Amino acid sequence: MTSLSVETLAAAATEPITSAGNAQLGIAVLGGIAVIVLLISRLKLHAFLALTVGSLALGVFAGAPLAKTITSFTAGLGATVAGVGVLIALGAILGKLLADSGGADEIVDTILAKAKGRAMPWAMVLIASVIGLPLFFEVGIVLLIPVVLLVAKRGNYSLMRIGIPALAGLSVMHGLIPPHPGPLVAIDALHANLGVTLALGVLVALPTVIIAGPLFSRYAARWVDIPAPEHMAPQRPSAEPAHRPRFGATVITVLLPVALMLVKALVDIVVNDPANAVQRVTDVAGSPLIALLAAVLVGMFTLGRAAGFTRERISVTVEKSLAPIAGILLIVGAGGGFKQTLIDAGVGQMILELSQSWAIPTLLLAWLIAVAIRLATGSATVATISAAGLVAPLAAGMSTTETALLVLAVGAGSLFFSHVNDAGFWLVKEYFGMTVGQTLKTWSVMETIISVCGLGFVLLLSLVL
């Protein structure tokens, strides 16, 4: 589910690294994924090494030169770490500041006081949906994880009962609701109306997130009953701070990147002029890197200084926050490398070619194409862009409502069954301390529920509108 840079998307359109036929390429994809799963589940090899070996195996199975396969893998790893790694690091720093200053305790204690028992999963999905509206999925994860883990730990809740609703809220926003990049690209490619798509997207998103979040989390908690991982959950400092940051100041600090990105999205929509001075400023201030960096710098004062920390204490807090995320960065980066190897091998193009002969209703066709590309490449963004481009000619004679529903069908398909070729899969796995099998039974199933329910509600709307 990772967002892609312009360079990465451009690389997806370059000449494939192999001239293998569709049959050989399909076998290579299955073989590469099988190697990764076997190395991790059977041989207990570290996921970073398994993803690296699996990427090389994919290239060998596809008949690609080893040098080109290595280039694709390292390019994908570098692009993912460049795009996501810094965000994870900044999120870890902010999370550590929240924990050591007592700000996270203040948020969690307030949430536990306001929402009890059965209301907690609903509170988490609401919080995640609000925070996730303008954010990339990865940014939302790093902002929410400290709160999710602490709520589960302090409130003695099942991690899946709290975590799945939060993940569902983020994922639904990412795939269905503008101003996220995927939906915006599809709106542009299909010449859909932004306002109509947003309104219909909300109608589809509300029941979808309820089913995939609070309702599904009941079953996910039974299938995978695990506590919040100690090494990832923010710990209470050995010495309690002299003062806790105020609840309002803490929430403002956490929501600062959300507000900056939301302002950027609104200005881009309303002004829509890259030469405009206001838009140039908001484009910089609302970029994920700057928005999270601003939250960290502000947090040093609103959290650290408010808790009575000295400059030296804040420096130590920042330093200690980075060590636990080293493994996560490598695994997520390797997941991006495997994804890029798939893309450069021509898997996306293979799916597009095969789908041209499918005689299926347009909405279902758009969803199936996005599903196939998502399964093959692991990228929701690539799936959205490719599927929207393919079905664009079919949107020419459609009404405004039908075109908006076509955008939502593509977005729903792009979320289907995240697995080992998706860097987001590894992000969730590592943050929640799950095995590959546990991640498949919870996160992957949740993504599939979102995708299928999204399609179902799109089809229902197509019958009544």
C-alpha positions in Angstrom: 0.0 0.0 0.0 2.9 2.3 -0.1 2.7 5.6 -2.0 5.0 5.8 -5.0 7.3 8.6 -6.2 7.1 10.0 -9.7 10.4 8.3 -10.4 9.0 4.9 -9.2 5.9 5.3 -11.3 8.0 6.2 -14.3 10.1 3.1 -13.8 6.9 1.0 -13.9 6.3 2.1 -17.5 9.8 1.3 -18.8 10.8 -1.7 -20.9 10.6 -4.9 -18.9 13.8 -6.5 -17.6 12.8 -9.8 -19.3 11.1 -10.8 -22.6 9.5 -13.9 -20.9 6.0 -14.8 -22.1 3.0 -14.4 -20.0 3.0 -18.1 -18.9 6.6 -18.0 -17.8 6.1 -14.7 -16.1 3.0 -16.0 -14.2 5.0 -19.0 -13.0 7.9 -16.7 -12.0 5.5 -14.6 -9.8 4.1 -17.6 -8.0 7.6 -19.1 -7.6 9.0 -15.9 -6.2 6.2 -15.5 -3.7 6.5 -19.2 -2.7 10.2 -18.8 -2.0 9.6 -15.9 0.3 6.8 -17.7 2.2 8.8 -20.9 2.6 12.0 -19.2 3.7 10.1 -17.2 6.4 7.6 -19.8 7.6 9.7 -23.0 7.3 13.3 -22.0 7.5 12.6 -19.1 9.9 14.8 -16.8 7.8 14.7 -13.1 8.6 12.1 -11.4 6.4 14.7 -9.0 5.0 16.9 -11.8 3.7 13.8 -13.8 2.5 12.5 -10.9 0.4 16.0 -10.3 -1.1 16.4 -14.0 -2.0 12.8 -14.1 -3.3 13.4 -11.1 -5.6 16.4 -12.7 -7.1 14.6 -16.0 -7.5 11.8 -14.2 -9.3 14.3 -12.8 -11.8 15.8 -16.2 -12.4 12.4 -17.9 -12.9 11.5 -15.1 -15.4 14.7 -15.5 -17.3 15.9 -11.9 -16.6 19.6 -11.1 -16.4 20.7 -11.2 -12.8 22.3 -7.7 -13.0 19.0 -6.2 -14.1 17.1 -8.0 -11.4 19.5 -6.6 -8.8 19.1 -3.1 -10.2 15.3 -3.4 -10.0 15.4 -4.7 -6.4 17.9 -2.0 -5.2 16.0 0.7 -7.0 12.7 -0.3 -5.4 14.4 -0.7 -2.0 15.9 2.8 -2.2 12.7 4.4 -3.4 10.7 2.8 -0.6 13.2 3.7 2.1 13.4 7.3 0.7 9.6 7.7 0.6 8.6 5.7 3.7 11.8 5.3 5.8 12.1 8.9 6.8 8.5 9.0 7.7 8.9 5.9 9.9 11.9 7.5 11.6 10.1 10.8 12.2 7.0 8.9 13.4 9.2 6.9 15.8 10.7 10.2 17.2 7.3 11.7 17.7 6.0 8.5 19.4 9.0 8.4 21.8 8.4 12.1 22.7 4.8 11.3 23.3 5.7 8.3 25.5 8.5 9.9 27.6 6.8 13.2 28.2 3.6 11.5 29.3 1.6 12.9 26.4 0.7 9.4 25.1 -0.5 8.5 28.6 -2.7 11.7 28.6 -4.3 10.7 25.3 -4.8 7.1 26.3 -6.2 7.9 29.7 -8.6 10.4 28.2 -9.8 7.9 25.5 -10.2 5.1 28.1 -12.2 7.4 30.3 -14.5 8.5 27.4 -14.9 5.1 25.6 -15.4 1.9 27.5 -15.8 -1.7 26.5 -17.6 -2.2 23.2 -17.4 1.4 22.3 -13.6 1.3 22.0 -13.3 -0.3 18.5 -15.8 2.3 17.2 -13.7 5.1 18.8 -10.6 3.8 17.2 -12.1 3.5 13.7 -13.4 7.1 14.0 -10.0 8.4 15.1 -8.2 6.6 12.3 -10.7 7.8 9.7 -10.3 11.4 10.7 -6.6 11.2 10.9 -6.3 9.2 7.7 -8.4 11.5 5.6 -5.5 13.6 4.3 -2.6 11.3 5.1 -0.7 8.6 3.3 -1.3 5.2 4.8 2.3 4.9 6.2 2.0 8.3 7.9 -1.2 7.4 9.5 0.3 4.2 10.8 3.2 5.8 12.5 1.0 8.4 14.1 -1.6 5.9 15.3 0.5 3.0 16.4 1.6 4.4 19.7 -2.0 5.1 20.6 -3.3 1.7 19.4 -0.6 -0.2 21.3 -1.1 1.8 24.5 -4.9 1.5 24.5 -4.6 -2.2 24.0 -2.1 -2.6 26.7 -3.5 -0.3 29.4 -7.1 -1.1 28.7 -6.4 -4.9 28.5 -7.9 -5.2 25.1 -7.1 -7.7 22.4 -4.6 -6.0 20.0 -6.6 -7.1 17.0 -9.8 -5.7 18.5 -8.3 -2.3 18.7 -5.8 -2.5 15.8 -8.0 -3.8 13.0 -10.6 -0.9 13.3 -7.7 1.6 13.1 -6.1 -0.1 10.1 -9.5 -0.3 8.4 -10.1 3.4 8.9 -6.8 4.3 7.3 -7.1 1.8 4.4 -10.6 2.8 3.4 -9.6 6.5 3.3 -6.5 5.6 1.3 -8.3 3.6 -1.4 -11.7 5.4 -1.8 -11.6 9.0 -0.6 -10.0 11.9 -2.4 -7.6 13.8 -1.8 -5.5 10.6 -1.6 -3.2 10.2 -4.6 -4.8 7.0 -5.9 -8.4 8.3 -6.1 -7.2 11.6 -7.5 -5.3 9.9 -10.3 -8.3 7.8 -11.2 -10.6 10.9 -11.1 -8.2 12.6 -13.5 -7.8 9.6 -15.9 -11.5 9.0 -16.1 -12.5 12.7 -16.1 -14.8 12.2 -13.1 -16.3 14.9 -11.0 -14.4 15.3 -7.8 -17.3 16.4 -5.7 -19.6 13.6 -6.8 -16.9 11.0 -6.4 -16.2 12.3 -2.9 -19.9 12.2 -1.9 -20.4 8.7 -3.3 -17.0 7.6 -1.8 -18.3 8.6 1.7 -21.5 6.6 1.1 -19.4 3.5 0.1 -16.7 4.1 2.8 -19.1 4.3 5.9 -20.6 0.8 5.7 -17.4 -0.7 4.4 -15.3 0.5 7.3 -17.9 -0.6 9.8 -17.9 -4.2 8.4 -14.1 -4.4 7.9 -13.3 -2.6 11.2 -15.3 -3.0 14.4 -17.3 -6.0 13.1 -14.5 -8.0 11.6 -12.2 -7.3 14.5 -14.3 -9.6 16.7 -13.3 -12.5 14.5 -9.7 -11.3 14.0 -9.3 -11.2 17.8 -10.3 -14.8 18.1 -8.1 -16.0 15.2 -5.0 -14.1 16.4 -5.1 -13.4 20.2 -1.8 -11.6 20.9 -0.8 -8.9 23.3 0.7 -5.6 22.2 4.4 -6.3 21.5 6.6 -5.0 24.3 9.4 -3.9 22.0 7.1 -1.6 19.9 4.7 -0.3 22.6 5.9 3.0 24.0 7.1 2.4 27.5 6.5 4.6 30.6 9.8 6.4 31.3 11.8 5.1 34.3 11.3 8.5 36.0 7.9 10.1 35.6 8.1 13.6 34.1 7.6 16.6 36.4 4.5 17.6 34.4 2.4 15.9 31.8 1.7 17.9 28.6 -1.9 19.1 28.5 -4.4 17.0 26.5 -5.2 19.8 24.1 -1.5 20.6 23.3 -0.8 16.9 22.8 -3.6 16.4 20.4 -2.7 19.5 18.5 0.8 18.3 18.1 -0.3 14.9 16.8 -2.8 16.4 14.4 -0.5 19.1 13.1 0.7 17.0 10.1 -2.9 16.0 9.4 -3.9 19.7 9.3 -1.0 20.7 7.1 -1.7 17.9 4.6 -5.4 18.6 4.6 -4.7 22.3 3.9 -2.4 21.3 1.0 -5.1 19.0 -0.5 -7.8 21.7 -0.2 -5.6 24.4 -1.8 -4.6 22.1 -4.6 -8.3 21.5 -5.4 -9.5 25.0 -5.0 -6.6 27.0 -6.5 -5.2 24.3 -8.9 -2.4 26.6 -10.1 1.1 25.4 -9.6 2.4 28.9 -10.2 0.3 30.4 -7.4 2.4 31.5 -4.4 -0.1 30.2 -1.8 -0.2 26.7 -3.5 3.6 26.6 -3.7 3.8 27.2 0.1 1.2 24.7 1.0 2.7 22.1 -1.3 5.9 22.3 0.7 4.4 22.6 4.1 1.9 19.8 3.4 4.3 17.3 2.0 4.6 14.3 4.4 8.2 14.9 5.2 7.8 18.5 6.1 4.5 18.0 7.9 5.9 15.2 10.2 9.2 17.1 10.7 7.2 20.1 11.8 5.3 17.9 14.3 8.5 16.6 15.7 10.0 20.0 16.1 6.9 21.4 17.7 6.6 18.3 19.9 10.0 19.1 21.4 8.4 22.2 22.9 4.8 21.2 23.5 5.7 17.7 24.8 9.4 17.7 25.8 9.7 21.2 27.3 6.2 21.0 28.8 7.3 17.9 30.7 10.3 19.7 32.1 12.9 18.0 29.8 16.3 19.6 29.3 17.9 19.9 25.9 20.1 16.9 26.8 17.1 14.8 27.8 15.3 15.6 24.5 18.4 14.6 22.6 18.6 11.3 24.4 14.9 10.6 23.7 15.4 11.2 20.0 18.4 8.9 19.9 16.7 6.1 21.7 13.7 6.3 19.4 15.6 5.2 16.3 17.1 1.9 17.4 13.9 -0.2 17.5 12.9 0.7 13.9 16.1 -0.5 12.1 14.7 -3.9 11.3 11.3 -2.5 10.2 13.1 -0.1 7.7 15.0 -3.0 6.2 12.0 -5.3 5.9 9.7 -2.6 4.4 12.5 -1.5 2.0 13.0 -5.1 0.9 9.2 -5.4 0.3 9.4 -2.3 -1.9 12.4 -3.9 -3.7 10.4 -7.1 -4.4 7.4 -5.0 -5.6 9.6 -3.1 -8.0 11.1 -6.3 -9.4 7.6 -7.5 -10.2 6.8 -4.3 -11.9 10.0 -4.1 -13.9 9.5 -7.8 -15.0 6.3 -6.6 -16.8 3.8 -8.3 -14.5 1.4 -5.2 -14.6 1.6 -5.1 -18.4 0.9 -8.9 -18.5 -2.3 -8.4 -16.5 -3.4 -5.5 -18.7 -3.0 -7.6 -21.9 -4.9 -10.5 -20.5 -7.7 -8.4 -19.2 -8.4 -6.9 -22.7 -10.3 -10.1 -23.6 -12.5 -10.2 -20.6 -16.2 -9.7 -21.6 -17.5 -8.4 -18.2 -19.7 -5.4 -17.1 -17.6 -2.3 -16.8 -17.7 -1.8 -13.0 -16.8 -5.4 -12.4 -14.1 -5.3 -15.1 -12.5 -2.3 -13.6 -12.4 -3.9 -10.2 -11.0 -7.2 -11.5 -8.2 -5.5 -13.4 -7.3 -3.5 -10.3 -7.4 -6.7 -8.2 -5.2 -8.6 -10.6 -2.5 -5.9 -10.8 -2.7 -5.4 -7.0 -2.1 -9.1 -6.4 0.7 -9.3 -8.9 2.6 -6.1 -8.0 1.6 -5.4 -4.4 1.0 -1.7 -5.1 -2.4 -0.1 -4.7 -1.2 3.0 -6.5 0.1 1.1 -9.6 -3.1 -0.9 -9.6 -5.2 2.2 -9.5 -3.3 4.0 -12.2 -3.1 1.0 -14.6 -6.7 0.0 -14.2 -8.0 3.5 -14.6 -5.9 4.0 -17.7 -7.3 0.8 -19.2 -11.0 1.4 -18.6 -10.7 5.2 -19.4 -12.1 4.7 -23.0 -15.2 3.0 -21.5 -16.0 6.1 -19.4 -16.5 8.3 -22.5 -20.3 7.7 -22.7 -21.0 7.5 -19.0 -22.9 9.9 -16.9 -21.3 11.8 -14.0 -22.5 9.4 -11.4 -21.4 6.3 -13.4 -18.0 7.7 -13.9 -17.6 8.4 -10.2 -18.7 4.8 -9.4 -16.1 3.6 -11.9 -13.4 5.5 -9.9 -14.6 3.8 -6.7 -14.6 0.4 -8.3 -11.0 0.8 -9.3 -10.1 2.1 -5.8 -11.8 -0.9 -4.1 -10.0 -3.3 -6.4 -6.6 -1.8 -5.6 -7.0 -2.8 -1.9 -7.6 -6.5 -2.5 -5.6 -9.0 -0.4 -2.3 -7.3 0.6 0.4 -10.0 0.9 4.1 -10.5 0.9 4.8 -8.3 -2.2 3.3 -5.3 -0.4 5.6 -3.2 1.8 2.5 -2.2 3.8 2.1 -5.9 4.7 5.5 -6.0 6.4 4.9 -2.6 8.1 1.8 -4.0 9.8 3.4 -7.3 10.6 6.4 -5.7 12.3 4.5 -3.0 14.2 2.0 -5.5 15.6 4.6 -8.3 16.2 2.8 -10.9 14.2 4.0 -13.9 12.1 3.4 -14.0 8.4 0.4 -16.4 8.9 -1.1 -14.2 11.5 -0.8 -11.1 9.3 -2.5 -13.0 6.4 -5.4 -14.0 8.7 -6.0 -10.5 10.0 -4.6 -7.7 7.8 -4.8 -9.5 4.5 -8.4 -10.7 5.2 -9.4 -7.2 6.3 -8.1 -5.7 3.1 -10.0 -8.3 1.1 -13.2 -7.5 3.0 -12.7 -3.8 2.3 -12.3 -4.5 -1.4 -15.2 -6.9 -1.8 -17.6 -4.8 0.3 -16.5 -1.6 -1.5 -17.4 -3.3 -4.8 -20.7 -4.5 -3.4 -21.8 -1.1 -2.3 -20.6 0.4 -5.6 -22.8 -2.1 -7.5 -25.7 -1.3 -5.2 -25.4 2.4 -5.9 -25.2 1.7 -9.6 -28.7 0.1 -9.4 -30.4 3.0 -7.6 -28.7 6.0 -9.0 
